[in-house]
Amino acid sequence: MKTITFDKIIPNVFSSQQDIDSEIWNCKAEFEKGKLYLVEAESGKGKSTFCSYILGYRHDYEGTVRFDYAITSEFKVKDWTEIRKKHIAFLFQELRLFPELTAWENVQIKNDITKFKTEKEIKEWFEKLGISDKLESKAGRMSFGQQQRVAMIRALVQPFDFILADEPISHLDDKNSEAMAEIMMNEARRQGAGVIVTSIGKHMELNYDKTYRL
Amino acid sequence: MKLVWKLLRQHISIPQFIGFFFANLFGMFIVLLGFQFYNDVLPVFTSQDSFMKADYLIISKKIGAGSTLSSSSNTFSNSEIEDLKKQSFTKKTAAFTSTEYKVDANMGINGQTILNSELFFESVPDGFLDVSLQDWKYTEGSHEVPIILPRTYINMYNFGFAQSHSLPKISEGLMGMIDFKIFIHGNGHKDEYKGKVIGFSSRLNTILVPQKFMDWSNKLYAPEQHSEPSRLIAEVGNPADENISQYLDKKGYEVDTDKLQAEKTTYFLRMIVTLVMCIGLIISALSFYILMLSIYLLVQKNSSKLENLLLIGYSPRKVALPYQILTIVLNITVFAITWTILYFVRNYYMGIIETLFPQIEDTTMIKSITLGIILLVFVSAINQIAIHRKVMNIWKRKE
C-alpha cells in the first residue's frame, strides 16, 4: 500500500454545512508512504472521524477513500482485518487498552496475531519509554501518560505502511514525548512507512513533510 | 488465544451456566431415554412371528353358549372350505390337521420336568410355514420330530417356573435345552419320540408338527378315524380388505386378534413416548434459551473488549471462537453425561425386560446415540451462528 487518498469526503454529520473550510473535507488529500504528515484540528472538526474512516470502523460519509486504487467502502470484513493487522498501525486517542490485562499482556495480545516482535525488542521499548517497572502492572492501574506509552508500543508490534497517531502525546512531558516520537519514527523509517499525526495543539516536534488543516 | 480467553471470560456467570447445564442434561436425558426405551420395548409388541407371514389369517368358528348347547359343529365342512377358497381375497387356504390318537408329552429343562400332560398336535401344509426345510424335515419312521411350541409355554416357564426353581431362562437361542418327550399309543402301537423344538410361535396357540409326520402317524396310530378341521389358515392379499371382515361376520367366523391387540398397545406406547419426548424437548429448548441468553449477556457485557480486539486486528471469527468453544464444550459434556446415565438406566430396565421377555431381540444404543449426535450438532450449529452474528453486530457497531 503506497497511498491513502481522501477524495471529496464529506462526513454525513457535516453534509448540511455549506461552507466547510478544510484542507481534507470536500477536497482531495493524499498521504504517501514514507512521508510524515501532521493533521491539525480544533475540537469538533472531525479528527476522530478522519481516523475512523482510515481504519474502517465508520463509513458514514460521501466521497471515496482509496488505498492505492482500491475503494475502501467495497472492502470486506476480511480485508479490513488484514489492513489492521498488516498495513495500518493505529494509536487511538482513547487508547483502547484492556484494563484487566497487564501492560505486557496488552502488547502481547497484539503480538500474538502478528508475531512481529520478539520479547526482547518489546522489553527494550518499555525500557526506553521508562515504564519497564510497569510490565506486570494492570493497565487499569497506570496513569494515562503511562498507558499512552503502552498503547504506542502495542501500535508498533505489527508490520505497517502507515502509522496513524491520534493525539499521541496529550498527557506526556517533553522528555517522554521526545522518546515516544523517537521510537515511533525509528520503527516507521525502518519499515519505510508513512506517519500521520493528529493534534489539537500540542504536537510532536518533528520535521513534517506536510501539514493539513482539518 | 490464552490472553483472549483471559479477557473474554470476564463476566461469565457460573450460576447461569450451571443452570443451563442441568436443565439441558435433564431435557436431553428425557428425550434420549424416551427414544431408547421406545426402541427397546417396541420389539416386545411387534416381534414378527418368524414362522408365519403377517398376512396369514387363522380362522375358526365362533364358540358361543348357543353352539355349545345345541352341539352344532364348530368344525369346517368341505363345502365351507371350498367356499372360502372361492373368495376373491384368498390366495390359498388349508385346514389344520390334528392328531387322532392319544399323545402324552413330557417337557423338561435340564432334566427337571416342568410339564407332563396329555396333548394333541396340529399341522399345516409346509407352504404356510417360513422355516428352513432342513429343520422342518421329517423322515417316516424317524424318532425325532421337529416341533414349534406356542410362545405362551415359554413365557409361563420363564415367569413362573424358572424363577422359583432358579433354573435358567429360555430364549430363542437356548431352545436346545428343552427336552420334549412324546409318547404315542394307538392301534396297538406304543412308541416314544423325541421332540426337537425349533422355535416358538406367538400366533399359533398350538403345538405344531410337520404335515408329513402328521399324515404318517395318523395313518399308523389311528387309521380308522377322521375328524373335521376346526381351524383354517388362509393367505390373503390384503389383510385390511373390508370384504374379509364382511365375509367372516356373515359366516360367523373369527380370526385371531392378537395382532390387533399388539397394534393398539404399540399405538399407546408410541403416544406416551412421544409425549414424554416432547416434554424433554421443551425442557431442552428452554435450557437452550438460557444458554443463548447468558451468551448474549456475556457478549453485551464484554462488547467494548470485543470491539477493541476487532480494532487491533482480530478477525470476528477469532473473537467469536472462545465463546463458540465454550458452548461446544458445554454441549458435548452434557451429551456425554446423558449417554453415561442412559447407559446405566438402560442396563437396569433391560434386565427387567429380559426377565419378562427373554426372547426379545438384542437392541443397541446406536439409534439414540445417533439421535443425540444429530441434536448435538444441530444445537451447537445454532449456537455458533448466533455467536457469530452477535460479534458481527459489534463489528458493524450496532451494539
Interface residues (C-beta under 8 A of the other chain):
Chain A: L55 Y57 R58 V77 K78 T81 R84 K85 F90 F92 R96 L97 F98 E100 L101 E105 Q108 I109 K110 D112 I113 T114 R154 Q158
Chain B: M1 L3 V4 K6 L7 Q10 K305 N308 L309 L310 L311 I312 G313 Y314 S315 P316 K318 M392 W395 R397
